[in-house]
Amino acid sequence: MTVVEVARAFGLAHDREIYRSIGSEEAGTIVTRTLRGDLAYDSEIMSAAVAADLWRQFVALFDGQALEFISNTGVDSSSWTPATSATFDVGVLVLGTTKAGCLWVEDED
């Protein structure tokens, strides 16, 4: 599956220009920061350790596969390209050899 097909399958915008390839370490940083606090006010939702553990569990679902990580933001999450109609949205698509996953968060101001 292509990035556009995966985005469409998860209800995200299917414009290729929204998404960029990132490394696994950057993906982990983006997801941990995103799960740790809400996107609008950065209020803590969970500890960074719990968020990182959830990410490890998610990636473990792809055990043994070559993975590609795609996001709509950078590691600092200060800017992003919207992939939903929400005020804020940030996430990571994971494209494996035989399956794909989506960890995406939307928030409203």
N, C-alpha and C positions, 0 to 999 in steps of 0.2 A: 504494500500500500504506500501511496505517496503521502507527503505531509498534508496536502490539501484534502485527500480522501479521509485521512484520520481525523483532521479537524472537523470536517463535515459530519463524520460518524458520531462525534461527541457534541454536536450542536454548536460548534464554534464557526466563526466566519471562515470562509474558504478562499481567502485572498492570500496567495503565497507570500506577498510582500509583508504581511504581518509577522511572519515567523522567521526565526534565525536559528541556525544550528549552534549548539553550545556543548561544552564538555561535561562529563559526568560530575566533576567537582563543582562547576558553576551551577549545574542543575540542582545539586544538593543544597547549595547555599541559597538559591532562589526559593526553593520549596521550604526549607527550614525557616527562612525569614517570613515567608508568606503565611505559613501555618502558625507561627509564633504570635503574630499580632494581626488585628484587623487592618484592612487596607486603607480605610478612611482616616482613622485617628491613631493607628499604631498602638491601640490598647492591647495589653498582653492577654492572649487567649490560652496559651500553654507555654511551658518552658521550652527553651531552645533544644534541650536534651530530648524531651518527648517528641518534638517536631522532627528532629533528626532521626529518631528511632522509627517514627511512622514512615519517613522516606525510605529508610533501609528496608523495612518490611514491604513497601510497595515495589521497590526495585528487585527484591528477592523473588517476586512473582515471575520475573523474566530470567531466572537462573539459567546460565549456560548459553544465553543468546547474545549475539553481537547487538549492541544497542546504539541507537542514535537519539540524542536529546534535542528537543526543539522548544523554544520559548518565545514569548512576545515582549520580553524585558531583558535587562542586563542584571548583573550581580548586585548592583546597588539598588535596583528596583525604583529608582527615582523617575524613570521615564519608561513608558511602555506604549505599545500600539494596541488599541482595543480589539479584542476578538469576540466581544459580546456587546449587548446593548446596556450593560451595567455601567455605573459611574466609574468603577474601578474593576479591573480584572487582570489577573496574573496567573500564569501556570506553566506547566511543563508537559509536553507530549513525549511519550517514550515509544519509539518504533523499534520493535524487536524483529527477529528473523521470522517468527511465526505468529506474533501477536503484537497488539499496540495497547497503550494505556494513556490515560489522561488524568493529571492531577491539576485541577483548575479551580480558582477561587474568584468569586464575584462579590462585590460589596457596594453599598450605596452610601452616599454622604447624608 
